[in-house]
Amino acid sequence: HSIPVTVLPEIVVEVTSTESWHRDQTRKRAAYADRGIPEYWIVDPHSLYVPINMLDDRKVYTGVTLHDNIIPIGRFAGTVLNFDKFSLGDPDE
């Protein structure tokens, strides 16, 4: 039994893996843009790369990168991401 979503989130944050990276960058990114989700972040914990995608007026995401680990725009503008807090767990698991 599924419950329909009636309120869309203002931001989606995906923590990606090697296996899901392509899907997150293509299919999911397009699906979130089509639904009008204003911000879509893709966190790659292994490379500590966090592209922030901001939806423009044409419903197309524009990529924004962090500068000195500071989020430059959007809902969390000015926030510093502390990558020391990212826990990757045991890489052999």
N, C-alpha and C positions, 0 to 999 in steps of 0.2 A: 504494500500500500504506500503510495507516494503522496506527499503533500505539495501542492503547487506553490511556487515562490511568487508572492504578490508584491514584495518590495525588493528592488535591486540594491545591492551593496554599492557604496561610493568608491570602494577600493577592493581589489583582489590582489592578494600576495601569494604567488606560487613559489614553493621551494622545489627547485628542479633537480633532476638527476641526469646522469648520462643517458639513460633510457628514455626519459620524458622530455629532454630539452627541445628536440625538433617539434614535437607536438605542442609544447607550451609556446614556442615562438611562432607557430603557424596557425594551427586549428583553433587552439584556445584563445589566442590573441584576437583572431578574426571574430570568434563567437562573442567574446566580451565586448568588442567594439560594436558589433551589430546590435547588442542589447543595450548599448549606451552607458556602460560602466566607465566613469570618468578616469580612473587610474588603474593601471595593471602593472604590477611589479613582478619581475622574475628573478628570484634569488638563486644564484649558483653558489652554494656554500663551499665548494671545493676551490673555486677560483676567486671567491669573494667579489664577484661581479654582480651588480644589481642595476640592470636597466629599468628605468622608470618610464612607463608609457603613459602619456597624457592624451586624452581624447580631444580632438579639435572640433570645430564647428561642422566639419564635413563628416564627422563620425569616423575619423581615421586617427590611429595612434601615432604620436610623434615621440620618438625616443629622446630621453634626457639622461645624462650621466651625472654621477655624483662628483663633486669637487671637494677634495679634502674630507671625504666621508660625510659631507653636509648635503642634505636633501635640498635641492635648489628651488623647487616649485611644488605646488599641490597641497594636499591636505596636511602634510607634515613638513612644510617648508621651514628651513632653518634648523631642523633636528639633525643631530650628529648620530650616524650609525656607528656603533662600537663593534667592530668585527671580532674583537677579542672575546665577545660574549657568545659567538656562534660556536655551537658544539657539533662537531662532525661525527662523534662517536668513534667506535673502533672501525678503521677502514677495512679490516678483514672480516667483518660481520656481514 
